[in-house]
């Protein structure tokens, strides 16, 4: 007799007055274990002395299920075994019961008595004759899903499958009953608790409403906090970047100019990081704003390397920069987003390749119609990655393992943003790596060729991403289409107002200054202007309120031409943009302010002065 697993009941009882039937069940449910030599000998014996025939006895099915098989030769004996099994809390899951067992009980009486002792046992009636019709059996035993009929002679596979299925059914039923009993007990306990809790709920209902209001206030506060922090950081950064721009384009020697440009480029990189933090949810949803402006790809690669020069020196990395001469000098795309990807990839390469080599290669892969496919490849000889890590590498917050995080730091967000940016620019990004031998990240993207830019969209002046550092020498050579235009600059921050005034003066515009919205409204009533640059967050009256009042005055005066009001905002959130339009503003510039953005947006709203 095999031993039934303690966690699963496969106990089977055979009740039949014929010993050969018991032997057949044992053969089916408890097949003998033969040695490999005996199996081979029996097989050879069958080949030599036995001929296959249609009536040849079937081999018992092979099984991994271990049944515990018990035997009784009369119904009364079977009943005693069932009673004992119930008392010992080791009940049978299934009983095969013969219909005819003279001189004792027949099968139906045996079943009636057994079900009185154990109503959960599964029963299979074994019969070669139709002693009773199915209607008579049901009439006597009642309708039950615990009852099946098996006709003799047995099909061995059928017996085995029936035993496996019915014992499985018994175990599922017991687990279900146990869960239901536990559930009913818990329901009863919960009902008692709920009666007590229900009395407290009425008292707590007021507290809950207060908590909900507090949560809503906290959510609004969080939004205001992000908006305020974005405004304050961008406002401060506007001063840094604006001053560094003016410094870089003043009379400096080359040594001083290099440092000024480093400040400018570092400010651009910091702006990228701020945008990553504030706009990650927008990145995940795919709502990305892309620029389409001309830029030199080779110079962009050099700028990235220059920005990372301190890290290269600190990590003692042998760095190489290579780019193909076949690449056009100027291409059209979003250099800020490309720089963001390259800085992420280069930072990772330098972080994991201390004392080794890193290379940035820029190559022209192919030209398709108006686009040049440019590949930026970052190769390092660092720690490398396994195949499993590579498959998960571009997931958010992914690190190779916890030891990587401890040794090298980082959140794992950079590569996820790279993938989102690449998808937005219809670019391909992939990695080739071998553990212990280094990695190569390749970004291949289509950029519009400048000579074919007739249909290219203009630069988006609202974008917070930067192109290359502006070249004042070229700007000075440009014509001055806005010379003589009258402007009102409204900003309470003296540094930002001073920088915006310098930018306007570069465009040959001498603005009047107002330090809050109330002053702006008064000056508008007294003077005529061609446009207004309106800051949003100001004391006394903010930019939204000032714009509404100016539009009211316009409506009362019935002016022929609407005055362009351009918002100066340090907030990069869509709701701020919508509120600008709702307040009567026509466009907006995002801080940090850039002269090329200012010039582009004025070109959209002002008629150029004819020389």
Rosetta blueprint (number, residue, H / E / L):
1 X L
2 X L
3 X L
4 X L
5 X L
6 X L
7 X L
8 X L
9 X L
10 X L
11 X E
12 X E
13 X E
14 X E
15 X E
16 X L
17 X L
18 X L
19 X H
20 X H
21 X H
22 X H
23 X H
24 X H
25 X H
26 X H
27 X H
28 X H
29 X H
30 X L
31 X L
32 X L
33 X L
34 X L
35 X L
36 X H
37 X H
38 X H
39 X H
40 X H
41 X H
42 X H
43 X H
44 X H
45 X H
46 X H
47 X H
48 X H
49 X H
50 X L
51 X L
52 X L
53 X L
54 X L
55 X L
56 X L
57 X L
58 X L
59 X L
60 X L
61 X L
62 X L
63 X L
64 X L
65 X L
66 X L
67 X L
68 X E
69 X E
70 X E
71 X E
72 X E
73 X L
74 X L
75 X H
76 X H
77 X H
78 X H
79 X H
80 X H
81 X H
82 X H
83 X H
84 X H
85 X H
86 X H
87 X H
88 X L
89 X L
90 X L
91 X L
92 X L
93 X L
94 X E
95 X E
96 X E
97 X E
98 X E
99 X L
100 X L
101 X L
102 X L
103 X L
104 X L
105 X L
106 X L
107 X H
108 X H
109 X H
110 X H
111 X H
112 X H
113 X H
114 X H
115 X H
116 X H
117 X H
118 X L
119 X L
120 X L
121 X L
122 X E
123 X E
124 X E
125 X E
126 X E
127 X E
128 X L
129 X L
130 X L
131 X L
132 X L
133 X L
134 X H
135 X H
136 X H
137 X H
138 X H
139 X H
140 X H
141 X H
142 X L
143 X L
144 X L
145 X L
146 X L
147 X E
148 X E
149 X E
150 X E
151 X E
152 X L
153 X L
154 X L
155 X L
156 X H
157 X H
158 X H
159 X H
160 X H
161 X H
162 X H
163 X H
164 X H
165 X H
166 X H
167 X H
168 X H
169 X H
170 X H
171 X H
172 X H
173 X H
174 X H
175 X H
176 X H
177 X H
178 X H
179 X H
180 X H
181 X H
182 X H
183 X H
184 X H
185 X H
186 X H
187 X H
188 X H
189 X H
190 X H
191 X H
192 X H
193 X H
194 X H
195 X H
196 X H
197 X H
198 X H
199 X H
200 X H
201 X H
202 X H
203 X H
204 X H
205 X H
206 X H
207 X H
208 X H
209 X H
210 X H
211 X H
212 X H
213 X H
214 X H
215 X H
216 X H
217 X H
218 X H
219 X H
220 X H
221 X H
222 X H
223 X H
224 X H
225 X H
226 X H
227 X H
228 X H
229 X H
230 X H
231 X H
232 X H
233 X H
234 X H
235 X H
236 X H
237 X H
238 X H
239 X H
240 X H
241 X H
242 X H
243 X H
244 X H
245 X H
246 X H
247 X H
248 X H
249 X L
250 X L
251 X L
252 X L
253 X L
254 X H
255 X H
256 X H
257 X H
258 X H
259 X H
260 X H
261 X H
262 X H
263 X H
264 X H
265 X H
266 X H
267 X H
268 X H
269 X H
270 X H
271 X H
272 X H
273 X H
274 X H
275 X H
276 X H
277 X H
278 X H
279 X H
280 X H
281 X H
282 X H
283 X H
284 X H
285 X H
286 X L
287 X L
288 X L
289 X L
290 X L
291 X L
292 X L
293 X E
294 X E
295 X E
296 X L
297 X H
298 X H
299 X H
300 X H
301 X H
302 X H
303 X H
304 X H
305 X H
306 X H
307 X H
308 X L
309 X H
310 X H
311 X H
312 X H
313 X H
314 X H
315 X L
316 X L
317 X L
318 X E
319 X E
320 X E
321 X E
322 X E
323 X E
324 X L
325 X L
326 X L
327 X L
328 X L
329 X L
330 X L
331 X E
332 X E
333 X E
334 X L
335 X H
336 X H
337 X H
338 X H
339 X H
340 X H
341 X H
342 X H
343 X H
344 X H
345 X H
346 X H
347 X H
348 X H
349 X H
350 X H
351 X H
352 X L
353 X L
354 X L
355 X L
356 X L
357 X E
358 X E
359 X E
360 X E
361 X E
362 X E
363 X E
364 X E
365 X E
366 X E
367 X E
368 X E
369 X L
370 X L
371 X E
372 X E
373 X E
374 X E
375 X E
376 X E
377 X E
378 X E
379 X E
380 X E
381 X L
382 X L
383 X L
384 X L
385 X L
386 X L
387 X H
388 X H
389 X H
390 X H
391 X H
392 X L
393 X L
394 X L
395 X L
396 X L
397 X L
398 X L
399 X L
400 X L
401 X L
402 X H
403 X H
404 X H
405 X H
406 X H
407 X H
408 X H
409 X L
410 X L
411 X L
412 X L
413 X H
414 X H
415 X H
416 X H
417 X H
418 X H
419 X H
420 X H
421 X H
422 X H
423 X H
424 X H
425 X L
426 X L
427 X L
428 X E
429 X E
430 X E
431 X E
432 X E
433 X E
434 X E
435 X L
436 X L
437 X L
438 X E
439 X E
440 X E
441 X E
442 X E
443 X E
444 X E
445 X E
446 X E
447 X E
448 X E
449 X E
450 X H
451 X H
452 X H
453 X L
454 X L
455 X L
456 X L
457 X L
458 X L
459 X L
460 X L
461 X L
462 X L
463 X L
464 X L
465 X L
466 X L
467 X L
468 X L
469 X L
470 X L
471 X L
472 X H
473 X H
474 X H
475 X H
476 X H
477 X H
478 X L
479 X L
480 X L
481 X L
482 X L
483 X L
484 X L
485 X L
486 X L
487 X E
488 X E
489 X E
490 X E
491 X L
492 X L
493 X L
494 X H
495 X H
496 X H
497 X H
498 X H
499 X H
500 X H
501 X H
502 X H
503 X H
504 X H
505 X H
506 X H
507 X L
508 X L
509 X L
510 X L
511 X L
512 X E
513 X E
514 X E
515 X L
516 X L
517 X H
518 X H
519 X H
520 X H
521 X H
522 X H
523 X H
524 X H
525 X H
526 X H
527 X L
528 X L
529 X L
530 X L
531 X E
532 X E
533 X E
534 X E
535 X E
536 X L
537 X L
538 X L
539 X L
540 X L
541 X L
542 X L
543 X H
544 X H
545 X H
546 X H
547 X H
548 X H
549 X H
550 X H
551 X H
552 X H
553 X H
554 X H
555 X H
556 X H
557 X H
558 X L
559 X L
560 X L
561 X L
562 X L
563 X L
564 X E
565 X E
566 X E
567 X E
568 X E
569 X E
570 X L
571 X L
572 X L
573 X L
574 X H
575 X H
576 X H
577 X H
578 X H
579 X H
580 X H
581 X H
582 X H
583 X L
584 X L
585 X L
586 X L
587 X E
588 X E
589 X E
590 X E
591 X L
592 X L
593 X L
594 X L
595 X H
596 X H
597 X H
598 X H
599 X H
600 X H
601 X H
602 X H
603 X H
604 X H
605 X H
606 X L
607 X L
608 X L
609 X L
610 X L
611 X L
